[in-house]
Amino acid sequence: MSKAGRKIVIIGNGISGITCARNIRKSDDQAEILVISGETEHFFSRTALMYIYMGHMKYEHTKPYEDWFWEENRIGLLKAWIEVVDFGNKKLLCHNGNSIAYDILVMATGSAPNKFGWAGQDLQGVQGLYSIQDLEMMEENTQNIQRAVVVGGGLIGIEMAEMLASRNIPVTFLVREKNFWDNVLPLEEAELINRHIKEHHIDLRLETELNEIIGDKVNRVKGVKTNKGETIECQFVGLTVGVSPNISFFRDTKLAINRGILIDEYFRTNIPSVYAIGDCAEFKEAPAPDRKNIEQVWYTGRMHGETLAHNLTSGKPQPYKPGIWFNSAKFFDIEYQTYGWVPPVWDSKLGSFYWEDKRGKICLRFIYENSNKKIMGVNAFGFRLRHEFFDKAISEGWLLDKVISNLDRANFNPEFYKPYHKAVLEQYNKEKGTNLQFAKVPFLKRLIGSRT
């Protein structure tokens, strides 16, 4: 559906903003599209930043599209920081004084690293890791240092620890919880990752909090003090205690915000013709029972962009329907996938089946309803599982017996099939008193990965 003459301006060139721009252009040949970012001119894969530092990739390798793609598809790119949004007059004011008018505004401003007011948090050598500028700063701040301290027990923290370790920089990792990421992972999975972190020669300090960052005479970090009264000498501190929506320049406007920019299920804000997607957006009501109001995950950002583009071009707006929760990550060389709902702790209404291999590197956990054995979620470490299998199993309410007896069909790596799936099935039969066998599937279906 074409609406000639509309000028659609998107602030932010991350996965949400760029997906929205590309999908608008696919459906609307007439709209003028402008994407603005102060970080970079071209879209790049933010999840690949760590690999640039580790020497596995160069910046140009992280750009999914050639530079000519944007002009050929008539998507304008502007490298600029927006300082003021004049919603009343539909104008943006850039840092250089230029003014940009819009008909439709899409805010995809992403996240910013958290800081919690620690003494010394603004010293040289203290930083978070989110943007390309952060990566450049980290490159400079870690030259010729003797030790680094990473603060925060989440995914960004373990990525930064791996980055530093790749350059043989000793790392002390401060985690205030009893186990790594135990606000997300159940105990056994968290302990598995604890061991794995230590095996990679990371000095993991559990139940240890940052109290103060100490500087030298030239305002550069020289150490940290912890809540246990210890001083750790270091020349770099990575603050990886999560991120928050990047919305600081909207706070004195009429835009409704809370932790993020408040939106409905159609990504509409309280201001007509103004929308928000991606990390900066906060749903007034969670889009599904197992979802959070703020979704800061790569694939959900892509879905935000796709859905809004459809709503802006089709004439038939649809509410955002995210489907079954999914996420993936890497803990050094252990791959992690989760589908559905796996809470860190659960009550008697839920049951759990957990299997771990003897080496303590591979595990599976299934969460199910005790009343009917319907599967609710799965955690996998060291397995590559088929997304479509668990999306189907959870959305259709398969019973745990059915999932276990078809587990070989969920496997994505054939070389893992014989030892691990057999071991999972054997332990399940022993614990549950069953005699399940793998469902017989024709060889061709097994080979191509049946979706049924």
LUMFI-109360 format. One record per residue (C-alpha): residue in three letters; x, y, z. Coordinates in nm, 2 decimals, always signed. Each point is the difference from the previous one (the first is absolute). Layout:
BEGIN
ATOM   vexdren       xx       yy       zz
ATOM       Ala        X        Y        Z
...
This chain:
BEGIN
ATOM   vexdren       xx       yy       zz
ATOM       Met    +0.00    +0.00    +0.00
ATOM       Ser    +0.17    +0.32    -0.12
ATOM       Lys    -0.05    +0.34    +0.16
ATOM       Ala    +0.20    +0.24    -0.21
ATOM       Gly    +0.17    +0.29    +0.16
ATOM       Arg    +0.04    -0.14    +0.35
ATOM       Lys    +0.34    +0.06    +0.16
ATOM       Ile    +0.08    -0.28    +0.25
ATOM       Val    +0.29    +0.08    +0.23
ATOM       Ile    +0.15    -0.28    +0.21
ATOM       Ile    +0.24    +0.09    +0.29
ATOM       Gly    +0.24    -0.29    +0.04
ATOM       Asn    +0.16    -0.24    -0.25
ATOM       Gly    +0.01    -0.32    +0.21
ATOM       Ile    -0.19    -0.31    -0.09
ATOM       Ser    -0.34    +0.15    +0.08
ATOM       Gly    +0.03    +0.32    -0.19
ATOM       Ile    +0.17    -0.15    -0.30
ATOM       Thr    -0.25    -0.29    -0.02
ATOM       Cys    -0.28    +0.25    +0.01
ATOM       Ala    +0.15    +0.21    -0.28
ATOM       Arg    +0.07    -0.29    -0.22
ATOM       Asn    -0.35    -0.14    +0.04
ATOM       Ile    -0.17    +0.33    -0.06
ATOM       Arg    +0.19    +0.03    -0.32
ATOM       Lys    -0.11    -0.34    -0.11
ATOM       Ser    -0.36    +0.10    +0.03
ATOM       Asp    +0.01    +0.37    -0.08
ATOM       Asp    +0.19    +0.12    -0.30
ATOM       Gln    -0.09    +0.37    +0.05
ATOM       Ala    +0.08    +0.08    +0.36
ATOM       Glu    +0.31    +0.20    +0.08
ATOM       Ile    +0.19    -0.19    +0.27
ATOM       Leu    +0.28    +0.14    +0.20
ATOM       Val    +0.20    -0.19    +0.27
ATOM       Ile    +0.20    +0.21    +0.25
ATOM       Ser    +0.28    -0.13    +0.22
ATOM       Gly    +0.28    +0.18    +0.18
ATOM       Glu    +0.18    -0.33    +0.07
ATOM       Thr    +0.08    -0.11    -0.36
ATOM       Glu    -0.11    +0.08    -0.35
ATOM       His    -0.07    -0.36    -0.09
ATOM       Phe    -0.19    -0.28    +0.17
ATOM       Phe    +0.23    -0.26    +0.16
ATOM       Ser    -0.05    -0.31    +0.21
ATOM       Arg    +0.03    +0.11    +0.36
ATOM       Thr    +0.03    -0.36    +0.13
ATOM       Ala    +0.33    -0.02    -0.20
ATOM       Leu    +0.18    +0.28    +0.18
ATOM       Met    +0.18    -0.24    +0.22
ATOM       Tyr    +0.15    -0.19    -0.30
ATOM       Ile    +0.15    +0.32    -0.13
ATOM       Tyr    +0.19    +0.05    +0.33
ATOM       Met    +0.10    -0.37    +0.00
ATOM       Gly    +0.14    +0.03    -0.36
ATOM       His    -0.24    -0.24    -0.16
ATOM       Met    -0.17    +0.27    -0.21
ATOM       Lys    +0.04    +0.35    -0.13
ATOM       Tyr    -0.26    +0.27    +0.02
ATOM       Glu    -0.09    -0.03    -0.37
ATOM       His    -0.07    -0.37    +0.06
ATOM       Thr    -0.28    +0.09    +0.24
ATOM       Lys    -0.20    +0.19    -0.25
ATOM       Pro    -0.27    -0.23    -0.15
ATOM       Tyr    -0.06    +0.23    -0.30
ATOM       Glu    +0.24    +0.16    -0.24
ATOM       Asp    +0.03    +0.38    +0.02
ATOM       Trp    -0.17    +0.04    -0.33
ATOM       Phe    -0.31    -0.18    +0.12
ATOM       Trp    -0.15    +0.30    +0.17
ATOM       Glu    +0.01    +0.24    -0.29
ATOM       Glu    -0.12    -0.27    -0.25
ATOM       Asn    -0.30    -0.06    +0.23
ATOM       Arg    -0.05    +0.38    +0.06
ATOM       Ile    +0.04    -0.02    +0.37
ATOM       Gly    +0.18    +0.31    +0.12
ATOM       Leu    +0.27    -0.02    +0.27
ATOM       Leu    +0.11    +0.29    +0.21
ATOM       Lys    +0.27    -0.02    +0.26
ATOM       Ala    -0.10    +0.25    +0.27
ATOM       Trp    -0.10    +0.02    +0.37
ATOM       Ile    -0.35    +0.12    +0.07
ATOM       Glu    -0.01    +0.25    +0.29
ATOM       Val    -0.36    +0.13    -0.01
ATOM       Val    -0.33    -0.16    -0.12
ATOM       Asp    -0.27    +0.26    -0.06
ATOM       Phe    -0.30    -0.21    -0.01
ATOM       Gly    -0.24    +0.29    -0.04
ATOM       Asn    +0.16    +0.12    -0.32
ATOM       Lys    +0.12    -0.34    -0.12
ATOM       Lys    +0.36    +0.09    -0.01
ATOM       Leu    +0.33    -0.14    +0.12
ATOM       Leu    +0.30    +0.22    +0.10
ATOM       Cys    +0.34    -0.15    -0.07
ATOM       His    +0.32    +0.07    +0.20
ATOM       Asn    +0.13    +0.21    -0.29
ATOM       Gly    -0.31    +0.23    +0.00
ATOM       Asn    -0.17    -0.16    -0.30
ATOM       Ser    -0.37    -0.05    +0.02
ATOM       Ile    -0.18    -0.30    -0.15
ATOM       Ala    -0.37    -0.02    -0.06
ATOM       Tyr    -0.21    -0.32    +0.01
ATOM       Asp    -0.35    -0.13    -0.07
ATOM       Ile    +0.05    -0.32    +0.19
ATOM       Leu    +0.27    -0.05    +0.27
ATOM       Val    +0.13    -0.34    +0.11
ATOM       Met    +0.22    +0.00    +0.31
ATOM       Ala    +0.24    -0.30    +0.01
ATOM       Thr    +0.26    +0.15    +0.22
ATOM       Gly    +0.12    -0.32    +0.17
ATOM       Ser    +0.16    -0.03    +0.34
ATOM       Ala    +0.27    +0.16    +0.21
ATOM       Pro    +0.22    -0.18    +0.26
ATOM       Asn    -0.11    +0.04    +0.36
ATOM       Lys    +0.19    +0.19    +0.26
ATOM       Phe    -0.10    +0.00    +0.36
ATOM       Gly    +0.19    +0.30    +0.15
ATOM       Trp    +0.31    -0.18    +0.11
ATOM       Ala    +0.28    +0.23    +0.12
ATOM       Gly    +0.26    +0.01    -0.29
ATOM       Gln    -0.24    -0.13    -0.27
ATOM       Asp    +0.11    +0.29    -0.23
ATOM       Leu    +0.37    -0.06    +0.03
ATOM       Gln    +0.20    -0.08    -0.32
ATOM       Gly    +0.01    -0.37    -0.06
ATOM       Val    -0.35    -0.06    +0.14
ATOM       Gln    -0.27    -0.07    -0.26
ATOM       Gly    -0.29    -0.21    -0.12
ATOM       Leu    -0.03    -0.18    -0.34
ATOM       Tyr    -0.29    +0.07    -0.23
ATOM       Ser    +0.10    +0.23    -0.29
ATOM       Ile    +0.28    +0.00    -0.26
ATOM       Gln    +0.14    +0.30    +0.19
ATOM       Asp    +0.01    -0.22    +0.32
ATOM       Leu    +0.20    -0.26    -0.20
ATOM       Glu    +0.24    +0.27    -0.12
ATOM       Met    +0.04    +0.12    +0.36
ATOM       Met    +0.06    -0.35    +0.13
ATOM       Glu    +0.27    -0.05    -0.26
ATOM       Glu    +0.18    +0.31    +0.13
ATOM       Asn    -0.07    -0.07    +0.37
ATOM       Thr    +0.14    -0.35    +0.00
ATOM       Gln    +0.34    +0.07    -0.16
ATOM       Asn    +0.28    -0.13    +0.21
ATOM       Ile    -0.20    -0.06    +0.32
ATOM       Gln    +0.08    -0.27    +0.26
ATOM       Arg    -0.36    -0.08    +0.13
ATOM       Ala    -0.36    +0.07    -0.08
ATOM       Val    -0.31    -0.02    +0.22
ATOM       Val    -0.34    -0.07    -0.15
ATOM       Val    -0.30    +0.09    +0.21
ATOM       Gly    -0.34    -0.17    -0.06
ATOM       Gly    -0.11    -0.36    -0.03
ATOM       Gly    -0.19    +0.00    -0.34
ATOM       Leu    +0.06    -0.06    -0.36
ATOM       Ile    +0.19    +0.32    -0.08
ATOM       Gly    +0.23    -0.07    +0.30
ATOM       Ile    +0.10    -0.35    -0.12
ATOM       Glu    +0.05    +0.13    -0.35
ATOM       Met    +0.24    +0.27    +0.13
ATOM       Ala    +0.18    -0.25    +0.21
ATOM       Glu    +0.05    -0.22    -0.30
ATOM       Met    +0.12    +0.30    -0.21
ATOM       Leu    +0.26    +0.10    +0.26
ATOM       Ala    +0.12    -0.36    +0.05
ATOM       Ser    +0.05    -0.04    -0.38
ATOM       Arg    +0.28    +0.26    +0.04
ATOM       Asn    +0.14    -0.18    +0.31
ATOM       Ile    -0.11    +0.28    +0.23
ATOM       Pro    -0.07    -0.15    +0.35
ATOM       Val    -0.36    +0.06    +0.09
ATOM       Thr    -0.18    +0.02    +0.34
ATOM       Phe    -0.37    -0.04    -0.05
ATOM       Leu    -0.22    +0.15    +0.28
ATOM       Val    -0.35    -0.16    +0.03
ATOM       Arg    -0.22    +0.11    +0.28
ATOM       Glu    -0.23    -0.30    -0.02
ATOM       Lys    +0.07    -0.35    +0.15
ATOM       Asn    +0.06    -0.13    -0.35
ATOM       Phe    +0.05    +0.14    -0.35
ATOM       Trp    -0.33    +0.13    -0.16
ATOM       Asp    -0.20    -0.18    +0.27
ATOM       Asn    -0.29    +0.25    -0.04
ATOM       Val    -0.05    -0.17    -0.34
ATOM       Leu    +0.15    -0.35    +0.03
ATOM       Pro    -0.11    -0.28    +0.23
ATOM       Leu    +0.27    -0.12    +0.25
ATOM       Glu    +0.15    -0.29    -0.19
ATOM       Glu    +0.05    +0.21    -0.32
ATOM       Ala    +0.14    +0.29    +0.19
ATOM       Glu    +0.25    -0.23    +0.18
ATOM       Leu    +0.10    -0.16    -0.33
ATOM       Ile    +0.09    +0.35    -0.14
ATOM       Asn    +0.18    +0.09    +0.33
ATOM       Arg    +0.23    -0.30    -0.06
ATOM       His    +0.04    +0.09    -0.37
ATOM       Ile    +0.10    +0.36    +0.07
ATOM       Lys    +0.26    -0.12    +0.25
ATOM       Glu    +0.14    -0.26    -0.24
ATOM       His    +0.07    +0.29    -0.24
ATOM       His    +0.23    +0.15    +0.27
ATOM       Ile    -0.25    +0.28    +0.09
ATOM       Asp    +0.03    +0.10    +0.37
ATOM       Leu    -0.37    -0.03    +0.07
ATOM       Arg    -0.11    +0.17    +0.33
ATOM       Leu    -0.35    -0.09    +0.10
ATOM       Glu    -0.21    +0.19    +0.25
ATOM       Thr    +0.24    +0.29    -0.05
ATOM       Glu    -0.11    +0.35    -0.07
ATOM       Leu    +0.18    +0.31    -0.12
ATOM       Asn    +0.02    +0.27    +0.27
ATOM       Glu    +0.24    +0.26    -0.15
ATOM       Ile    +0.23    +0.05    -0.30
ATOM       Ile    +0.33    +0.15    +0.10
ATOM       Gly    +0.19    +0.25    -0.22
ATOM       Asp    +0.35    +0.12    -0.02
ATOM       Lys    +0.14    +0.36    -0.02
ATOM       Val    -0.09    +0.03    -0.37
ATOM       Asn    -0.36    -0.13    +0.04
ATOM       Arg    +0.07    -0.34    -0.14
ATOM       Val    -0.13    -0.31    +0.17
ATOM       Lys    +0.25    -0.19    +0.22
ATOM       Gly    -0.22    -0.23    +0.19
ATOM       Val    -0.34    -0.09    +0.15
ATOM       Lys    -0.13    -0.06    +0.35
ATOM       Thr    -0.25    -0.27    +0.07
ATOM       Asn    -0.27    -0.05    +0.26
ATOM       Lys    +0.23    -0.26    +0.16
ATOM       Gly    +0.26    +0.26    +0.09
ATOM       Glu    +0.24    -0.11    -0.27
ATOM       Thr    +0.19    +0.23    -0.24
ATOM       Ile    +0.08    -0.14    -0.34
ATOM       Glu    +0.26    +0.18    -0.21
ATOM       Cys    -0.11    +0.04    -0.36
ATOM       Gln    +0.04    +0.24    -0.29
ATOM       Phe    -0.34    -0.06    -0.17
ATOM       Val    -0.35    -0.04    +0.14
ATOM       Gly    -0.28    -0.13    -0.22
ATOM       Leu    -0.35    +0.10    +0.13
ATOM       Thr    -0.23    -0.27    -0.14
ATOM       Val    -0.29    +0.03    +0.24
ATOM       Gly    -0.27    +0.00    -0.27
ATOM       Val    -0.14    +0.27    -0.22
ATOM       Ser    -0.29    +0.23    +0.00
ATOM       Pro    -0.21    +0.16    -0.27
ATOM       Asn    +0.19    +0.29    -0.16
ATOM       Ile    -0.27    +0.27    +0.05
ATOM       Ser    +0.18    +0.28    +0.19
ATOM       Phe    -0.08    +0.26    -0.26
ATOM       Phe    -0.37    -0.06    +0.01
ATOM       Arg    -0.04    +0.06    +0.38
ATOM       Asp    -0.11    +0.36    -0.02
ATOM       Thr    -0.25    -0.05    -0.29
ATOM       Lys    -0.36    -0.09    -0.01
ATOM       Leu    +0.09    -0.35    -0.10
ATOM       Ala    -0.13    -0.26    +0.25
ATOM       Ile    +0.30    -0.19    +0.15
ATOM       Asn    +0.06    -0.23    +0.29
ATOM       Arg    +0.31    -0.22    -0.01
ATOM       Gly    -0.03    +0.02    -0.38
ATOM       Ile    -0.23    +0.18    -0.25
ATOM       Leu    -0.35    -0.12    +0.08
ATOM       Ile    -0.18    -0.17    -0.29
ATOM       Asp    -0.31    -0.21    -0.08
ATOM       Glu    +0.00    -0.33    -0.18
ATOM       Tyr    +0.02    +0.19    -0.33
ATOM       Phe    +0.32    +0.19    +0.11
ATOM       Arg    -0.20    +0.32    +0.02
ATOM       Thr    +0.11    +0.26    +0.26
ATOM       Asn    -0.23    +0.26    +0.15
ATOM       Ile    +0.09    +0.24    -0.28
ATOM       Pro    -0.17    -0.05    -0.34
ATOM       Ser    +0.23    -0.12    -0.28
ATOM       Val    +0.28    -0.08    +0.25
ATOM       Tyr    +0.11    -0.36    +0.06
ATOM       Ala    +0.26    -0.18    +0.20
ATOM       Ile    +0.17    -0.34    -0.06
ATOM       Gly    +0.29    -0.21    +0.13
ATOM       Asp    +0.19    +0.04    +0.32
ATOM       Cys    -0.14    +0.35    +0.08
ATOM       Ala    -0.36    -0.10    -0.02
ATOM       Glu    -0.21    -0.11    +0.31
ATOM       Phe    -0.33    -0.17    -0.06
ATOM       Lys    -0.28    +0.14    +0.23
ATOM       Glu    -0.11    -0.37    +0.04
ATOM       Ala    +0.24    -0.29    -0.06
ATOM       Pro    -0.07    -0.15    -0.35
ATOM       Ala    -0.03    -0.35    +0.14
ATOM       Pro    -0.01    -0.17    +0.35
ATOM       Asp    +0.36    -0.11    -0.03
ATOM       Arg    +0.13    +0.33    -0.14
ATOM       Lys    +0.14    +0.31    +0.16
ATOM       Asn    -0.12    +0.35    -0.07
ATOM       Ile    +0.34    +0.09    -0.13
ATOM       Glu    +0.16    -0.24    -0.25
ATOM       Gln    +0.37    +0.05    -0.05
ATOM       Val    +0.08    -0.30    -0.23
ATOM       Trp    +0.12    +0.01    -0.36
ATOM       Tyr    -0.28    -0.21    -0.15
ATOM       Thr    -0.28    +0.18    +0.18
ATOM       Gly    +0.14    +0.33    -0.13
ATOM       Arg    -0.02    -0.14    -0.35
ATOM       Met    -0.36    -0.11    +0.06
ATOM       His    -0.08    +0.35    +0.13
ATOM       Gly    +0.13    +0.15    -0.32
ATOM       Glu    -0.19    -0.24    -0.22
ATOM       Thr    -0.33    +0.04    +0.18
ATOM       Leu    +0.02    +0.38    +0.00
ATOM       Ala    +0.09    +0.02    -0.37
ATOM       His    -0.30    -0.22    -0.08
ATOM       Asn    -0.22    +0.23    +0.21
ATOM       Leu    +0.13    +0.31    -0.17
ATOM       Thr    -0.05    -0.13    -0.35
ATOM       Ser    -0.27    -0.26    -0.02
ATOM       Gly    -0.31    +0.19    +0.11
ATOM       Lys    -0.08    -0.29    +0.22
ATOM       Pro    +0.19    +0.04    +0.33
ATOM       Gln    +0.07    -0.31    +0.20
ATOM       Pro    +0.10    -0.02    +0.37
ATOM       Tyr    +0.34    -0.13    +0.09
ATOM       Lys    -0.01    -0.37    +0.07
ATOM       Pro    +0.34    -0.12    +0.09
ATOM       Gly    -0.07    -0.38    +0.03
ATOM       Ile    +0.20    -0.24    +0.22
ATOM       Trp    +0.29    +0.16    +0.18
ATOM       Phe    +0.34    -0.09    -0.13
ATOM       Asn    +0.35    +0.12    +0.07
ATOM       Ser    +0.36    -0.12    -0.06
ATOM       Ala    +0.35    +0.09    +0.11
ATOM       Lys    +0.35    -0.14    +0.05
ATOM       Phe    +0.19    -0.05    +0.32
ATOM       Phe    +0.35    -0.02    -0.15
ATOM       Asp    -0.03    -0.32    -0.21
ATOM       Ile    -0.33    -0.13    +0.16
ATOM       Glu    -0.30    +0.09    -0.21
ATOM       Tyr    -0.33    +0.08    +0.18
ATOM       Gln    -0.36    -0.01    -0.12
ATOM       Thr    -0.32    +0.05    +0.18
ATOM       Tyr    -0.36    -0.04    -0.12
ATOM       Gly    -0.32    +0.08    +0.18
ATOM       Trp    +0.00    +0.06    +0.38
ATOM       Val    +0.28    -0.12    +0.22
ATOM       Pro    +0.00    +0.19    +0.33
ATOM       Pro    +0.31    +0.00    +0.23
ATOM       Val    -0.23    -0.15    +0.28
ATOM       Trp    -0.35    -0.14    -0.02
ATOM       Asp    -0.28    -0.11    +0.23
ATOM       Ser    -0.17    -0.34    +0.04
ATOM       Lys    -0.23    +0.07    -0.30
ATOM       Leu    +0.30    -0.06    -0.23
ATOM       Gly    +0.23    -0.30    -0.04
ATOM       Ser    +0.35    -0.03    -0.13
ATOM       Phe    +0.21    -0.26    -0.18
ATOM       Tyr    +0.37    +0.07    -0.01
ATOM       Trp    +0.28    -0.19    -0.18
ATOM       Glu    +0.37    +0.08    +0.00
ATOM       Asp    +0.28    -0.19    -0.17
ATOM       Lys    +0.28    -0.14    +0.21
ATOM       Arg    +0.25    +0.27    -0.11
ATOM       Gly    -0.23    +0.28    +0.13
ATOM       Lys    +0.00    +0.18    -0.34
ATOM       Ile    -0.33    -0.10    -0.15
ATOM       Cys    -0.35    +0.00    +0.16
ATOM       Leu    -0.37    +0.01    -0.07
ATOM       Arg    -0.28    +0.12    +0.23
ATOM       Phe    -0.37    -0.03    -0.07
ATOM       Ile    -0.26    +0.18    +0.20
ATOM       Tyr    -0.36    -0.13    -0.01
ATOM       Glu    -0.33    +0.03    +0.18
ATOM       Asn    -0.03    -0.26    +0.27
ATOM       Ser    -0.38    -0.04    -0.05
ATOM       Asn    +0.02    -0.12    -0.36
ATOM       Lys    +0.37    -0.02    -0.09
ATOM       Lys    -0.04    +0.26    -0.27
ATOM       Ile    +0.34    +0.15    -0.09
ATOM       Met    +0.05    +0.37    +0.09
ATOM       Gly    +0.37    +0.06    -0.10
ATOM       Val    +0.34    -0.15    -0.06
ATOM       Asn    +0.36    +0.11    +0.07
ATOM       Ala    +0.28    -0.15    -0.21
ATOM       Phe    +0.37    +0.04    +0.06
ATOM       Gly    +0.24    -0.16    -0.26
ATOM       Phe    -0.29    -0.11    -0.22
ATOM       Arg    -0.12    +0.16    -0.31
ATOM       Leu    -0.37    -0.05    -0.02
ATOM       Arg    -0.25    +0.07    -0.28
ATOM       His    -0.19    +0.32    +0.07
ATOM       Glu    -0.31    -0.12    -0.19
ATOM       Phe    -0.02    -0.33    +0.20
ATOM       Phe    -0.03    +0.17    +0.34
ATOM       Asp    -0.21    +0.29    -0.14
ATOM       Lys    -0.25    -0.27    -0.11
ATOM       Ala    +0.03    -0.21    +0.31
ATOM       Ile    -0.06    +0.28    +0.24
ATOM       Ser    -0.27    +0.18    -0.20
ATOM       Glu    -0.19    -0.32    -0.05
ATOM       Gly    +0.04    -0.11    +0.36
ATOM       Trp    +0.19    -0.33    -0.05
ATOM       Leu    +0.04    -0.22    +0.30
ATOM       Leu    +0.35    -0.06    +0.13
ATOM       Asp    -0.01    -0.37    -0.10
ATOM       Lys    -0.06    +0.10    -0.36
ATOM       Val    +0.28    +0.25    +0.00
ATOM       Ile    +0.25    -0.24    +0.14
ATOM       Ser    -0.09    -0.28    -0.24
ATOM       Asn    +0.04    +0.24    -0.29
ATOM       Leu    +0.31    +0.17    +0.13
ATOM       Asp    +0.23    -0.14    -0.28
ATOM       Arg    -0.22    +0.19    -0.25
ATOM       Ala    +0.07    +0.33    +0.19
ATOM       Asn    +0.38    -0.05    -0.03
ATOM       Phe    +0.18    +0.24    -0.24
ATOM       Asn    +0.34    -0.16    +0.02
ATOM       Pro    +0.00    -0.36    -0.13
ATOM       Glu    +0.33    -0.08    +0.16
ATOM       Phe    -0.16    +0.06    +0.34
ATOM       Tyr    -0.29    -0.24    -0.05
ATOM       Lys    +0.12    -0.34    +0.12
ATOM       Pro    +0.17    +0.06    +0.33
ATOM       Tyr    -0.21    +0.29    +0.14
ATOM       His    -0.35    -0.08    -0.10
ATOM       Lys    +0.03    -0.36    +0.10
ATOM       Ala    +0.14    +0.11    +0.34
ATOM       Val    -0.29    +0.25    +0.05
ATOM       Leu    -0.26    -0.27    -0.08
ATOM       Glu    +0.16    -0.25    +0.22
ATOM       Gln    +0.01    +0.23    +0.30
ATOM       Tyr    -0.36    +0.11    -0.06
ATOM       Asn    -0.13    -0.36    -0.01
ATOM       Lys    +0.19    -0.07    +0.32
ATOM       Glu    -0.13    +0.30    +0.19
ATOM       Lys    -0.35    -0.01    -0.13
ATOM       Gly    -0.05    -0.37    -0.01
ATOM       Thr    -0.09    +0.00    -0.37
ATOM       Asn    +0.12    -0.21    -0.29
ATOM       Leu    +0.01    +0.26    -0.28
ATOM       Gln    +0.17    -0.06    -0.32
ATOM       Phe    +0.09    +0.25    -0.27
ATOM       Ala    -0.29    +0.04    -0.25
ATOM       Lys    +0.08    -0.17    -0.32
ATOM       Val    +0.04    +0.26    -0.28
ATOM       Pro    +0.08    -0.09    -0.36
ATOM       Phe    +0.36    +0.07    -0.08
ATOM       Leu    -0.07    +0.27    -0.25
ATOM       Lys    -0.21    +0.20    +0.24
ATOM       Arg    +0.27    -0.04    +0.27
ATOM       Leu    +0.26    +0.12    -0.25
ATOM       Ile    -0.18    +0.32    -0.11
ATOM       Gly    -0.14    +0.08    +0.35
ATOM       Ser    -0.37    -0.08    +0.01
ATOM       Arg    -0.22    +0.29    +0.12
ATOM       Thr    -0.28    -0.23    +0.11
